Amino acid sequence: MDEFFTPVTVGGLELRNRLVMAPMTRSRAADAGRVTEMTVEYYAQRAAAGLIITEGTQPSVMGQGYVSTPGLHDEDQVAAWRAVTGAVHDGGGRIFAQLMHSGRIGHPYLYPDDALPLGPSPVASGQKLFTPDQGMLEHPAPREMTLDDIALAVKEFVSAARNAIEASFDGVELHGANGYLIQQFLADGSNHRADAYGGSVENRNRFAVEVARAVVDAVGPDRVGFRVSPGTSVNGISESDPVAQYEALLRELNPLGLAYLHIMELGDRALTLRLRDVWDGTLLLNPHATPTSFPASAEEGAEALRDGVADAVVFGQLWLANPDLPERIKAGGPYNDAEPASFYGGDHRGYTDYPSLG
Ligand SMILES: Cc1cc2nc3c(=O)[nH]c(=O)nc-3n(C[C@H](O)[C@H](O)[C@H](O)COP(=O)(O)O)c2cc1C
């Protein structure tokens, strides 16, 4: 699978291979959203990736969607992340921070003063929050964001991006996928607004484009990627016309000159190819050409590169369970299987103890 091992340039960075580690929430941050030594070890073990995209990281207190996720909104969090970026760079790797505002995927349990989560419209997700002490808590309908709330959320993405650069990240990925705040605005199932942020394809794209433009203005286009998952149903999302929504979105993002677009594919290769045709820049693909190709395999990724579908491929579970993934691919395997019971929360087990080849 030589196609993985030709260099590629992403946002001006020359990556040593085309194997990108997907953003994966692991819910192992300490109190106050600080990553720990264990997290330094976890990412350092995976520094052989051409690029690591971190777990979703909240840009503000109200952006937190799960327990024990890390943040990038205060100095202690920045200092804690600096140990991670240092270790990855020492290993010759590159690392972007995924900025994830969870929006309505949240619960007063997580916020000061029992605040309601925020969303474009007061439409509940139908999902639940895991808590260590109160079991599963149903997400309430979010508080509909005012225009001031929207402007503040844009500013929070900007300050988190600046903090990421301060923490020596190579860039940030804006999380426009998987039903969190940005996608809640894109999706007509969760966005019922009648103002400039809803009611039409263009208006539903407005928040995403404003966030991207503001973050590009702050840290430069080479340091900004954008993730989408068109047509997903995760986190209660519904989109009646993903083709129209995302083609229009990409046409608006094209002139910003982002480092990359990252598509989480959900079994519809035809949709990926349509978006590929609209997108002018570098494309990272988390490849699932058919609805049954989960988790993505090395073979599927190699095929996507061979077919010219993407410039680099993004793997989640393969990287989670195989810290030395490039070596394993070169050796033709074998691959460790990821253990779902240890995905979220816990200690080093299922986190830093997946074995490398001897
Ligand atoms: C444990 C776990 C946590 C995840 N957390 C995130 C996240 O924080 N942000 C995100 O964009 N996607 C997240 N995802 C989705 C992955 O990035 C990826 O799209 C998914 O695992 C499918 O790719 P795969 O088939 O290679 O595993 C997560 C997936 C897993 C398994």
The ligand as a Gaussian input file, in Angstrom:
#p B3LYP/6-31G(d) Opt

LIG

0 1
 C      -14.339000       6.776000      20.504000
 C      -14.720000       7.688000      19.389000
 C      -14.826000       9.056000      19.634000
 C      -15.131000       9.938000      18.585000
 N      -15.141000      11.297000      18.823000
 C      -15.207000      12.169000      17.786000
 C      -14.965000      13.559000      17.971000
 O      -14.645000      14.042000      19.085000
 N      -15.061000      14.376000      16.892000
 C      -15.384000      13.895000      15.637000
 O      -15.460000      14.670000      14.686000
 N      -15.612000      12.573000      15.430000
 C      -15.499000      11.703000      16.460000
 N      -15.627000      10.350000      16.237000
 C      -15.815000       9.852000      14.856000
 C      -14.456000       9.499000      14.219000
 O      -13.705000      10.666000      13.968000
 C      -14.635000       8.706000      12.908000
 O      -15.338000       9.492000      11.989000
 C      -15.370000       7.396000      13.131000
 O      -14.718000       6.621000      14.128000
 C      -15.446000       6.568000      11.854000
 O      -14.138000       6.307000      11.354000
 P      -13.487000       4.824000      11.488000
 O      -14.414000       3.925000      10.705000
 O      -12.144000       4.954000      10.868000
 O      -13.436000       4.496000      12.946000
 C      -15.369000       9.435000      17.285000
 C      -15.292000       8.057000      17.061000
 C      -14.955000       7.192000      18.081000
 C      -14.815000       5.717000      17.782000

